[in-house]
């Protein structure tokens, strides 16, 4: 499981499902799920809430993450949340023509193409990983 942080848009799902934070969903997936499908069903059964919370005189800013999940069978998905539509889950499947899936600090969903972490050079890191994993020589 890989959990890169995204910029802005703290995740705040609001359904009848139990609320959990990223640290909890990570532990639940690792403890209870043997397959990607089980992990996706688990995500759908809870509300992820990583919003800003108040500690009296201080507040801690919320966070937004996406989650790369892989299993022993070679399956993988990235779970993202649509901040324009009540933070509904967006499931991004591993491309059929690849034996790997890459996830850095920018959205993978087509809907949010171009958003990401320009300071962390997310797009460049993604391209370097793609180059390395596809068998091409890595260039600087």
C-alpha positions as CSV (number, residue, x, y, z in Angstrom):
1,X,0.0,0.0,0.0
2,X,1.3,3.4,-1.0
3,X,-0.4,6.6,0.3
4,X,1.0,9.8,-1.4
5,X,-0.3,13.1,-0.2
6,X,-2.2,15.4,-2.6
7,X,-2.5,19.1,-2.5
8,X,-5.5,20.8,-1.0
9,X,-9.1,19.4,-0.8
10,X,-9.0,17.6,2.6
11,X,-11.0,14.4,2.2
12,X,-14.4,14.6,4.0
13,X,-16.9,11.9,3.0
14,X,-20.3,12.3,4.7
15,X,-22.6,9.3,4.4
16,X,-24.0,6.9,7.0
17,X,-20.8,4.9,7.0
18,X,-18.4,5.0,10.0
19,X,-15.7,7.7,9.8
20,X,-12.0,6.7,9.7
21,X,-8.8,8.6,9.0
22,X,-6.0,7.6,6.7
23,X,-4.0,5.9,9.4
24,X,-7.0,3.8,10.3
25,X,-7.9,2.7,6.7
26,X,-4.3,1.8,6.1
27,X,-4.3,-0.5,9.2
28,X,-7.7,-2.0,8.3
29,X,-6.6,-2.8,4.7
30,X,-3.4,-4.4,5.9
31,X,-5.2,-6.4,8.6
32,X,-8.4,-7.4,6.9
33,X,-7.9,-7.5,3.1
34,X,-6.1,-10.2,1.1
35,X,-7.1,-8.8,-2.3
36,X,-7.5,-5.5,-4.1
37,X,-11.3,-6.2,-4.4
38,X,-11.6,-6.7,-0.7
39,X,-9.8,-3.4,-0.1
40,X,-12.0,-1.5,-2.6
41,X,-15.1,-2.9,-0.8
42,X,-13.6,-1.8,2.5
43,X,-13.1,1.7,1.2
44,X,-16.7,1.8,0.1
45,X,-17.9,0.8,3.5
46,X,-16.3,3.7,5.5
47,X,-16.1,7.5,5.2
48,X,-12.6,8.8,4.9
49,X,-12.2,12.1,6.9
50,X,-8.9,13.8,7.0
51,X,-10.2,17.4,7.3
52,X,-8.8,20.2,9.4
53,X,-9.5,19.7,13.1
54,X,-9.3,22.1,16.0
55,X,-7.2,21.6,19.1
56,X,-8.4,24.7,21.0
57,X,-5.9,27.4,20.3
58,X,-4.3,25.6,17.4
59,X,-5.7,23.8,14.4
60,X,-4.1,21.1,12.3
61,X,-4.7,21.4,8.6
62,X,-6.4,18.5,6.9
63,X,-4.9,16.4,4.3
64,X,-5.9,14.7,1.1
65,X,-4.3,11.4,-0.1
66,X,-4.8,8.8,-2.7
67,X,-4.1,5.1,-2.1
68,X,-2.3,2.6,-4.3
69,X,-3.3,-0.9,-3.3
70,X,-1.7,-4.1,-4.7
71,X,-2.2,-7.7,-3.9
72,X,-0.2,-11.0,-4.3
73,X,-2.0,-11.8,-7.6
74,X,-0.5,-8.7,-9.3
75,X,-3.8,-6.7,-9.2
76,X,-3.6,-3.0,-8.3
77,X,-5.8,0.0,-8.1
78,X,-5.5,3.6,-7.0
79,X,-8.4,5.0,-4.9
80,X,-9.0,8.7,-5.2
81,X,-11.8,10.9,-4.0
82,X,-13.8,13.3,-6.2
83,X,-13.8,16.6,-4.2
84,X,-16.3,18.1,-6.6
85,X,-18.9,15.3,-6.0
86,X,-19.1,14.7,-2.2
87,X,-15.8,12.9,-2.2
88,X,-17.1,9.8,-4.0
89,X,-14.5,7.1,-4.6
90,X,-12.8,7.1,-8.0
91,X,-11.2,3.7,-8.7
92,X,-8.3,3.8,-11.2
93,X,-7.5,0.3,-12.5
94,X,-4.0,-0.8,-13.5
95,X,-3.6,-0.3,-17.3
96,X,-4.2,-3.6,-19.0
97,X,-1.1,-3.3,-21.1
98,X,1.2,-2.9,-18.0
99,X,2.4,-5.1,-15.2
100,X,2.7,-2.2,-12.8
101,X,0.9,0.9,-11.7
102,X,2.5,4.2,-10.6
103,X,1.2,6.7,-8.1
104,X,3.0,9.9,-7.1
105,X,1.7,13.2,-5.7
106,X,-0.9,14.2,-8.4
107,X,-4.4,13.0,-9.2
108,X,-4.5,10.2,-11.8
109,X,-8.3,10.6,-12.5
110,X,-8.8,12.2,-15.9
111,X,-11.2,14.6,-14.3
112,X,-8.4,16.2,-12.4
113,X,-5.6,16.0,-15.0
114,X,-2.9,18.6,-14.4
115,X,-3.5,19.0,-10.6
116,X,-0.7,17.9,-8.4
117,X,2.4,18.9,-6.4
118,X,4.6,21.1,-8.5
119,X,7.0,21.6,-5.6
120,X,7.6,17.9,-5.2
121,X,8.0,17.4,-9.0
122,X,5.3,14.8,-9.0
123,X,4.9,14.7,-12.8
124,X,8.7,14.3,-13.3
125,X,8.9,11.5,-10.7
126,X,6.0,9.8,-12.4
127,X,7.7,10.0,-15.8
128,X,11.0,8.7,-14.4
129,X,9.2,5.7,-12.7
130,X,7.3,5.0,-16.0
131,X,10.6,5.1,-17.9
132,X,12.3,2.8,-15.4
133,X,9.5,0.3,-15.2
134,X,8.8,0.1,-18.9
135,X,12.3,-1.1,-19.5
136,X,13.6,2.1,-21.1
137,X,16.8,3.7,-20.0
138,X,16.2,6.4,-17.3
139,X,17.4,9.9,-18.3
140,X,17.8,12.9,-16.1
